[in-house]
């Protein structure tokens, strides 16, 4: 009798984890939606880096890392940013909790498949991973823009702080600056305006 593995059933639960728990959202956002957006933006940032800045980035790997970047939150839940970054001790403790959750997810795979997924879950510090972090911030800013266009002032402060973080990232990651100038202004427009 074959052994059952729960990895993909666990991942399917991304759709049940709501983001922005401390904020009143006009449109709810779950981790599955967010992860897809991060993957697409991370891929685009790598393509920008390769085409415009002569880099040799693996855009497909960045997209994979983006897809799985919040997978640990299936176990931990979505920790609100103000809590997660309240002080260095909380951040360090939460990093350990995330690592334990990732280990638990990886343990739900057959041994022969685990190395392929470990590569996606670990390896922070590469240029691609920095772009995934930037894509995560861009996705957050897009949510703030969407909420502002819906008349929700709840996200004004989040938009300002997220934009400041992205401006700092853009000083080191020109791909981020390009995306912000060329693609971000389209968000919040109507379908008729986009077509």
Rosetta blueprint (number, residue, H / E / L):
1 X L
2 X L
3 X L
4 X L
5 X L
6 X L
7 X H
8 X H
9 X H
10 X H
11 X H
12 X H
13 X H
14 X H
15 X H
16 X H
17 X L
18 X E
19 X L
20 X L
21 X L
22 X L
23 X L
24 X L
25 X L
26 X L
27 X L
28 X L
29 X L
30 X E
31 X H
32 X H
33 X H
34 X H
35 X H
36 X H
37 X H
38 X H
39 X H
40 X H
41 X H
42 X H
43 X H
44 X H
45 X H
46 X H
47 X H
48 X H
49 X H
50 X H
51 X H
52 X H
53 X H
54 X L
55 X L
56 X L
57 X L
58 X L
59 X H
60 X H
61 X H
62 X H
63 X H
64 X H
65 X H
66 X H
67 X H
68 X H
69 X L
70 X L
71 X L
72 X L
73 X H
74 X H
75 X H
76 X H
77 X L
78 X L
79 X L
80 X L
81 X H
82 X H
83 X H
84 X H
85 X L
86 X L
87 X L
88 X H
89 X H
90 X H
91 X H
92 X H
93 X H
94 X H
95 X H
96 X H
97 X H
98 X H
99 X H
100 X H
101 X H
102 X H
103 X H
104 X H
105 X H
106 X H
107 X L
108 X L
109 X L
110 X L
111 X H
112 X H
113 X H
114 X H
115 X H
116 X H
117 X H
118 X H
119 X H
120 X H
121 X H
122 X L
123 X L
124 X L
125 X L
126 X L
127 X H
128 X H
129 X H
130 X H
131 X H
132 X H
133 X H
134 X H
135 X H
136 X H
137 X H
138 X H
139 X H
140 X H
141 X H
142 X H
143 X H
144 X H
145 X H
146 X H
147 X H
148 X H
149 X H
150 X L
151 X L
152 X L
153 X H
154 X H
155 X H
156 X H
157 X H
158 X H
159 X H
160 X H
161 X H
162 X H
163 X H
164 X H
165 X H
166 X H
167 X H
168 X H
169 X H
170 X H
171 X H
172 X H
173 X L
174 X H
175 X H
176 X H
177 X H
178 X H
179 X H
180 X H
181 X H
182 X H
183 X L
184 X H
185 X H
186 X H
187 X L
188 X L
189 X L
190 X L
191 X H
192 X H
193 X H
194 X H
195 X L
